[in-house]
């Protein structure tokens, strides 16, 4: 009896497994037409082939293959079930190790399963239309141009290393804009090595995709742009205080560094910026202020040593005579700040650049200064910020009556050349002593990636002509920007 009941349970288990097998093969089992053991054996063999097992043969007592029994099929099904379980476990393990791929409005990224390694691909395209009505010298034309074409590859290589590489393909030849690596010891201490923006000017440190106006203001003509060196930077007090200090090759006012150190001298640059009410809900939560500066020696002549200053319309209005040489210390200092509250934004900075110069036997220390203030207001309810309107609340969709975000901008600034520059160090016939510039603009953010900009620029000069003042420069600039 015990043997009989055990056999019954055994057969019942085999029949249940065979029934599951039949269902998995999507073969209907009719109450009037049950499959034969041979048919079930054929289906089992098909499943074994799918999982990579060779079908087992059943041998009789005389050594030849014989008909399968329920016990034989039950045993083979158990083996098959275990094999499937192992395959499922292997698949789950591989899924945990698989990289995470993401594509969104911030670009494309590929991240390791543990998050330690990541590569992000981003891009910035800016196409401009420039139309002057007065005040431009010969050789300056109304034009359409590709202002910026920058793909960016950035990411992390483990927990401690970050990197960024940005070439520039706009213009007559390709160049490298950013190329640096970060050693991230902690949020309070990161070492950056390579080519990147010198930590002096507030607007210089702002991404070109986030500018309120098409071109930067006059103080950025006195601030160094990208330089080559090593910098210690970090954030303290819950990111309310940020600092940066570094040693660089040194670069001329308003320009990028050349590939090598042209005068065998170095420059120290640094910045301290405070946002005392950051992340609070109070009125002053968007307030930030600080100071940047640089000091170092520079010696030599030419455009890689001495500056040329441009208007916001990118037309040169000042340069030193060719016989003038830098001959000693160059210092810059720049108090700066911004305030953002809901749709309102205000950014202001001042900068002074002092340089020891020599022409012939005459030496002098000249100081050029500039300041600007930019006010903006977002008409459609989004928050203004140092990064612009990050994402319109209603992206452009005319079928739904959504038109993106709209922002009005106004800016005023001045740049003044040291009186001691004239007439010995600079020619008053071609170089202006002072310039005043104002800009009115409207920004249309169709979505987080597409932006249209229209600016009216007006620049006035003191001096800079054979007799009297250089003619006012008036222009309309437009821009189509795609950023991701």
Number of C-alpha atoms within 10 A of each C-alpha: 6 7 8 9 10 11 13 12 12 15 16 13 15 21 16 13 17 21 15 12 17 17 12 10 13 9 11 11 12 8 7 6 8 10 15 8 15 12 11 17 20 12 17 21 17 16 19 19 12 10 12 10 14 12 15 11 13 14 12 11 7 7 8 9 11 12 12 16 14 17 15 15 21 19 12 17 19 13 14 17 13 11 16 13 12 12 13 12 12 11 11 12 11 11 12 12 11 13 16 15 13 12 11 8 12 15 15 16 18 17 18 16 14 13 14 14 17 20 18 19 17 17 17 18 20 21 17 20 16 16 18 18 11 12 18 19 13 6 5 12 11 13 11 14 14 15 18 19 19 22 17 21 18 19 21 20 16 13 12 13 18 20 19 19 20 20 16 18 18 17 12 6 7 12 13 14 18 20 18 18 22 21 16 18 13 11 13 17 16 20 19 22 20 19 23 25 18 32 28 29 29 26 21 22 15 15 11 17 20 16 16 28 29 25 15 18 29 27 27 28 26 29 30 26 23 24 26 26 20 21 22 18 22 18 18 13 11 12 15 15 19 19 20 22 22 21 21 25 22 34 26 22 22 21 20 20 25 15 11 10 15 17 15 11 14 17 20 21 24 21 23 18 20 20 21 18 15 17 13 10 9 10 11 16 16 22 18 20 19 19 22 24 24 25 19 19 19 27 19 17 20 14 13 19 19 22 18 19 23 19 24 24 24 11 14 16 21 22 19 22 18 13 13 20 22 22 19 16 16 23 18 24 23 25 21 22 21 21 20 22 17 14 17 19 23 21 22 21 24 24 27 20 24 18 21 19 24 21 16 8 5 10 15 15 17 17 19 19 22 25 23 22 18 21 19 25 22 23 14 15 15 22 20 23 23 19 13 21 24 17 17 22 17 17 18 19 12 9 7 9 10 14 19 22 25 20 23 17 20 19 21 19 22 22 28 19 21 15 12 13 20 16 12 15 22 21 19 22 16 17 25 27 23 22 24 20 23 19 22 19 21 21 24 21 25 20 21 20 18 17 21 19 19 19 22 20 20 21 21 20 24 18 20 21 16 11 9 13 17 22 17 18 21 19 21 19 22 21 23 18 19 18 19 18
